[in-house]
Amino acid sequence: MNFSEKVLAQGNDLPIKTNLPVHSGKVRSVYWLSPEDSKRLIDEKNYPIAPESDLAVMVISDRISAFECIWRGEGNMQGVPGKGASLNAISNHWFKMFKSLGLADSHILDVPHPLVWIVQKAKPVMIEAICRQYITGSMWRSYVKGERSICGIELENDLQKDQKLSELLITPSTKGILKNLRGVPAIDDVNISRSDIEANLSAFKFKCMEDIDLYEKLLREGFNAISNELAKLNQIFVDTKFEFGYVKDADGKEKLIYMDEVGTPDSSRIWDGDDYQNGKIIENSKEVFRKLLLSHFADPDILVNKDRMEERYALARDNELPQEVMMTVSETYLSIASKITNSNIDLSDNPRQEILDSLNDRYDLIQ
């Protein structure tokens, strides 16, 4: 089977109706709709939002990034089969659960295709909110170097690698480079404390002090809700990233919502429960891919040493990974998505054409 044909290599070159440049990240591409098309869809689909809200079509590709690079496989495999659909299905599952629990809405209004969302434009809070239940990854690497404080939280002295923490830690970092903030360096993804957020409330785009309490409540309760559901599948929710923003509801009132993605193998660490009890760490997240990359190349320091970025970019540009590496990662994503959603994730035969057909037939959004 030619798996490369089942991969959506990029999502930023589709003839979707938009008057603005397509915003393209490492994985997702965003097409902002015109005010006329936004209003038409709100009316036609009865979306429960303010009639003047801006909408966008968000397309997720199957590209895979790690160590700040995009990677590809042999045989023109420009991504991981099923990855995009798995991420969308998992996020949508958790967002629906959050809404059913009365926590908060998300930016998703509609799902025309497994690789596509129609979303409400949100004003993002400029924080990447990380929740940690175990000490691992970058937190452990800092701890080994002797650091005992993270985001204003003091850590115990006798912690062991991959140990469960005595409480869930909220360890936020900046989203993008924020300048002229009191006590916060102008660096992307720099750790911050709650007091930093309080001192720079408007710069982080919070509306009021009470919303900091709300964001922390949504973090804790959202994390615990996912953790409890994963525990039923004998999976451990180790850590994850949340993002938030403001939108207007049907009455024009602003509210804080979940946005981006949540509880996915890209934004979280998920461990197998049985193996953890037996002293082994088996990842069901993108960590699988990172570890495969580190073991694949003769000099893995290139992948972790930020002083060797040009070499790293060249490594990603000039190397096709073995197909079995890409398919191992595919199986990881498809397997955990099927467990979480209790349904199979089908691979599209021609994802690009399927997306165009779905957006043309029911939404009239193709030029």
BELPEDA-V703250 format. One line per field, one symbol per residue. ss: DSSP state (H for helix, E for strand, L for the rest). A space follows every 10 residues. Layout:
# BELPEDA-V703250
ss->???
This chain:
# BELPEDA-V703250
ss->LLHHHHLLLL LLLLLELLLL LLEELLLEEE EELLHHHHHH HHHHHLLLEL LLLLEEEEEE LLLEEELLEE EEELLLELLL LLHHHHHHHH HHHHHHHHHH LLLLLELEEE EEELLEEEEE LLEELLEEEE EEEELLHHHH HHHHLLLLEE LLEELLLLLL LLLEEEEEEE LLEELLLLLL ELLELLLLLL ELLHHHHHHL LLLLLLLLLH HHHHHHHHHH HHHHHHHHHH HHLLEEEEEE EEEEEEEEEL LLLEEEEEEL LLLLLLLEEE EEHHHHHLLL LLELLLHHHH HHHHHHLLLL HHHHLHHHHH HHHHHHHHLE ELHHHHHHHH HHHHHHHHHH HLLLLLLLLL HHHHHHHHHH HLLLLEL
